[in-house]
Structures are given as structure tokens and as C-alpha cells.
Amino acid sequence: MKRLNNYINFGLLFNIIFLLGNCTNLLPEFIKGICVGLGFTLIFIGIYSETHDVSKIGKYKKRVLNKLLSK
């Protein structure tokens, strides 16, 4: 079995946080919604990155972070 990439791992982590928060009712609905949305987004990006080249996205993220942190 192939090893999961970091996008999928963090997506699953956010979905587990949502499920635990949903069962125990410890988290507010807003935080649960963010966990679900972020989790699914990261999972879909991880699935996409397994079959496509995502180096352009990585370069774009680095360029944006460098612009933001240099000011």
C-alpha cells in the first residue's frame, strides 16, 4: 500500500477532530465547520497531488509567503 502524503494526513486529522468534537459536543459549530471544510479540502488536494504535478502550487505558496513576511 502506498504511503499517504501530508495533505491527506492533515485532512484526516481535521476530520477526526470534527468527529470527536461532534460526538462530545465540546467544539462550537463554527470550529466544526472549519475542521470539516479544511479537512475535505486537504484530502482533495492530496488526492490531486498523487496524480498531478503540484510543484507550481508550492512555488506560488513560497513566493506569496516571502512577499508577506518581507514587509
Contacts in CASP RR format, 6 or more apart in sequence:
PFRMAT RR
TARGET T0000
AUTHOR 0000-0000-0000
METHOD contacts of the structure
MODEL  1
MKRLNNYINFGLLFNIIFLLGNCTNLLPEFIKGICVGLGFTLIFIGIYSE
THDVSKIGKYKKRVLNKLLSK
2 50 0 8 1.000
4 12 0 8 1.000
5 46 0 8 1.000
5 49 0 8 1.000
5 50 0 8 1.000
7 42 0 8 1.000
7 43 0 8 1.000
7 45 0 8 1.000
7 46 0 8 1.000
7 49 0 8 1.000
8 42 0 8 1.000
8 43 0 8 1.000
8 46 0 8 1.000
8 47 0 8 1.000
10 39 0 8 1.000
10 42 0 8 1.000
11 38 0 8 1.000
11 39 0 8 1.000
11 40 0 8 1.000
11 41 0 8 1.000
11 42 0 8 1.000
11 43 0 8 1.000
12 39 0 8 1.000
12 43 0 8 1.000
13 39 0 8 1.000
14 35 0 8 1.000
14 36 0 8 1.000
14 37 0 8 1.000
14 38 0 8 1.000
14 39 0 8 1.000
14 42 0 8 1.000
15 35 0 8 1.000
15 36 0 8 1.000
15 39 0 8 1.000
15 40 0 8 1.000
15 43 0 8 1.000
17 27 0 8 1.000
17 35 0 8 1.000
18 27 0 8 1.000
18 32 0 8 1.000
18 33 0 8 1.000
18 35 0 8 1.000
18 36 0 8 1.000
18 39 0 8 1.000
20 26 0 8 1.000
21 27 0 8 1.000
21 32 0 8 1.000
22 32 0 8 1.000
27 35 0 8 1.000
45 54 0 8 1.000
48 54 0 8 1.000
END
